[in-house]
Each structure stands twice: as C-alpha cells, then as structure tokens.
C-alpha cells in the first residue's frame, strides 16, 4: 500500500456539511472523495472539469429603471404579438434567472399591471 500523508484544506462549514452528506450518500467519506479528485487531476494533467466564470443575470435591485422598462416593454410587445404565455410559467422561469432571496414574485390571483393598459 502506498504511503499516505495528511492534507489540510479550509472550507466553509456549510459546504463541508453538504459535501459529506453527498459523498456519504454515494457510499464514501470526504477523504475518499478528495483522493478521487486528486487522482483524477493528476491523470487529467489539470483540473478534471471545465472552469469558467458564471455571470448571473441582473436582479431588479441591480438594474436601472431604463433596463427594467426595456424588459417590460419587450414583454408587452411580445404579448401584443400573441407570443404570451401563462404568468406562472413566466415567473417560474424568471425566478430561476434572478435571485430574489427566496421571495417568490408570482402569487396566485395577482397580476402585474401597466398604467396605460387595462389588464
């Protein structure tokens, strides 16, 4: 058996807890999972998965009034052209793209209104 050594890695408590739960569900501990990652990196000759920047779409709080107005106007234009879809479906997709801190933007029985439209 190969000689082993200790490796100390600092990670956030929540990530560690989630990783331990995941790997235990797969029948291994964190040490085994780290060994698999390190062996894969050595065999691969680098990180064994693609590294890229993820650019999160802007949430309303980060958008200017003009950006919000443009998005709303594009939606109304699409609706006028008959390209609409159910509000719940739209808001479900919208919430996937924007972070609202767990607050849902669609509530059954409510509608967003525009002052110059009778919706």
N, C-alpha and C positions, 0 to 999 in steps of 0.2 A: 504494500500500500504506500502511496506517495506521502511524503512528509507534509504536514499541514501547518499553516500559520494563521494567526488572527488578523482580521481586517476590521478596523473601527470606522463606521460610517454614521454621520449625523443626519437624521431625517426628522421631519415633523412627526409628532405623536400620532396625529390622525392618519397620515399616510402609512406609518408603520402598522397601525392597528388594521387598516383596510387591507394592506398587503398581506399581513399574517392571516387574516380571515380568508382572503382569496387563495393563498397558497395552501392553507390547511384544507380548504375545500377541494383542492387538487391533489391532496394526499402528501404534501411535503411541507417542510418548515421554511422559514425565511433564509436560513443558511444554505439549504439545498437550492432554493431559487436563485440566490446570489451566485452560487457556484455555476449553475446552468447559464446565467447571464455572462459571467466572466469567461467561461469556456467557449461560449458562442462568439463573444467578442474576439477572442484570440484566434479561433478558427476562421472567422469572417475577416479578420485584419482591421477591425474598427468596430464602431457601434453597430450591432446587428439589426438595426432598424433605421428608417429614414428620420433625420432630424430636420425640422422646418419650423418656421415661425407661423403661429396661428394668429390671424388678425380677426379679432372679434368685431362683428358689426357694431356700429354705434348704437347705444341706448338713447332713449329720448333725452335723458339728462345731459348727454354729451353732444346732442345735435342742436344746431342753431334753429331759430324759428323758420328761416328760409328753407333749411333742409327738411324740416317737418312738413312745411307747406308743400314743397315739391313732391314728397312721398304721398301726401294726402291727395293732391291734385292728380297725380298719376293714377291713384286708385279710383278716383271719381271718373276720370276719363275712361279707364278700363270698364268700369261699371256701366257707363253710358253706352259703351260699345257692345254691351251684352256679354262681357267676359267676367262677370262677377262669380262669386262662389259663396257658400254659406259662411256667415260670420265666425261661427265656432271653428270651422276648418282653418280660416284665415288666421284667427288669433292663436290657435294651437301652433301653427307654423311660425307665426311672428314671435311667440314666446320662446321657441327653440332658437331663434336667431338673436334675440335680445335678452339681456339679463335684467330682470325686474326684482331680484332679491326674493324670489318665492311668491311674489304677489301676482295673481292672475289678472289679466287685463280684460277677460271676457266673463260676463256674468249673465246667466240665463235671463232672458226677458228684457235686457237693456240694449240700447243701440247708441252708437256714436252718431251725433248729428252735426250737420253743417248749417250755419245760419241761413244761407241762401237756398237751402233745399228743404222740401217738406218730406222728411224721412220718417 
